[in-house]
Amino acid sequence: MATSILHSARSKRNGSSLRDVEASIEDQIESLRDEVAAFASLISENSAKQGKKLRASAESSFEDLAVRGEELLQELQRGYARGSREVRKTVRQHPVATVGAAAAFGLAVALLLSRR
């Protein structure tokens, strides 16, 4: 009978000890869940901030590129206008040489095409 009383006392002690361990583990798991949720929230916020920074940088770069493209286009247009003025001036100053150069160019192209 003494063994049964000791055995029941031990099982109560061990049972309550197991329950305490289980409760402690459940508390730790809940704490870990909270920490993981907080970490995920922090990552989400940082990702959103980085995304905004990258987007702003990309927009700024695109605007700079668009401005530079417009500047290059205007420069090309000015160069084309300047070149066409020079060609007209040369043709007016040397009409015979221009006709001769055009004829020589046409002859060269005809010879190249006839060899094919």
C-alpha positions as CSV (number, residue, x, y, z in Angstrom):
1,M,0.0,0.0,0.0
2,A,2.9,2.3,0.7
3,T,4.2,1.8,-2.8
4,S,0.8,2.7,-4.3
5,I,0.7,6.0,-2.3
6,L,4.2,6.8,-3.3
7,H,3.5,5.9,-6.9
8,S,0.4,8.0,-7.0
9,A,2.3,10.9,-5.4
10,R,5.1,10.5,-8.0
11,S,2.7,10.4,-10.9
12,K,1.0,13.5,-9.7
13,R,4.4,15.2,-9.3
14,N,5.6,14.0,-12.7
15,G,2.2,14.8,-14.3
16,S,2.3,18.3,-13.0
17,S,5.9,18.6,-14.1
18,L,5.0,17.5,-17.6
19,R,2.2,19.9,-17.7
20,D,4.5,22.7,-16.6
21,V,7.0,21.7,-19.3
22,E,4.2,21.5,-21.9
23,A,2.9,24.9,-20.8
24,S,6.4,26.3,-21.0
25,I,6.9,24.9,-24.5
26,E,3.6,26.3,-25.6
27,D,4.5,29.7,-24.2
28,Q,7.8,29.5,-26.0
29,I,6.2,28.5,-29.3
30,E,3.7,31.4,-28.9
31,S,6.6,33.8,-28.2
32,L,8.4,32.5,-31.3
33,R,5.3,33.0,-33.4
34,D,5.0,36.6,-32.2
35,E,8.7,37.2,-32.9
36,V,8.4,35.7,-36.4
37,A,5.3,37.8,-37.1
38,A,7.2,40.9,-35.9
39,F,10.2,40.0,-38.0
40,A,7.9,39.4,-41.1
41,S,6.3,42.8,-40.5
42,L,9.8,44.4,-40.2
43,I,10.9,42.8,-43.4
44,S,7.7,43.9,-45.2
45,E,8.2,47.5,-44.1
46,N,11.9,47.5,-45.1
47,S,11.0,45.9,-48.5
48,A,8.4,48.6,-49.1
49,K,10.8,51.3,-48.2
50,Q,13.5,49.9,-50.5
51,G,11.0,49.5,-53.2
52,K,10.0,53.1,-53.0
53,K,13.6,54.2,-53.0
54,L,14.4,52.0,-56.1
55,R,11.3,53.3,-57.9
56,A,12.2,56.9,-57.1
57,S,15.7,56.3,-58.4
58,A,14.5,54.6,-61.5
59,E,12.0,57.5,-62.2
60,S,14.8,60.0,-61.7
61,S,17.1,58.1,-64.0
62,F,14.4,57.8,-66.6
63,E,13.7,61.5,-66.5
64,D,17.4,62.2,-66.8
65,L,17.6,59.8,-69.8
66,A,14.6,61.5,-71.4
67,V,16.1,64.9,-71.0
68,R,19.5,63.7,-72.4
69,G,17.7,62.1,-75.3
70,E,15.9,65.3,-76.2
71,E,19.1,67.2,-76.0
72,L,20.8,64.7,-78.4
73,L,17.8,64.9,-80.8
74,Q,18.0,68.7,-80.8
75,E,21.8,68.5,-81.4
76,L,21.3,66.0,-84.3
77,Q,18.6,68.3,-85.8
78,R,20.9,71.3,-85.6
79,G,23.7,69.2,-87.2
80,Y,21.4,68.0,-90.0
81,A,20.3,71.6,-90.7
82,R,23.9,72.8,-90.7
83,G,24.9,70.0,-93.0
84,S,22.1,70.6,-95.4
85,R,22.9,74.3,-95.6
86,E,26.5,73.5,-96.4
87,V,25.5,71.1,-99.1
88,R,23.2,73.6,-100.7
89,K,25.9,76.3,-100.5
90,T,28.5,73.9,-102.1
91,V,26.0,72.9,-104.9
92,R,25.3,76.6,-105.7
93,Q,29.0,77.5,-105.7
94,H,30.1,74.5,-107.8
95,P,27.2,73.2,-109.9
96,V,29.3,71.5,-112.5
97,A,31.5,69.7,-110.0
98,T,28.3,68.6,-108.1
99,V,26.8,67.1,-111.3
100,G,30.1,65.4,-112.1
101,A,30.4,63.9,-108.5
102,A,26.8,62.7,-108.7
103,A,27.5,61.0,-112.1
104,A,30.7,59.4,-110.8
105,F,28.8,58.1,-107.7
106,G,26.0,56.7,-109.9
107,L,28.5,55.0,-112.2
108,A,30.3,53.4,-109.2
109,V,27.0,52.1,-107.8
110,A,26.0,50.8,-111.2
111,L,29.4,49.0,-111.6
112,L,29.1,47.4,-108.1
113,L,25.5,46.2,-108.7
114,S,26.3,44.8,-112.2
115,R,29.0,42.5,-110.7
116,R,26.4,40.7,-108.6
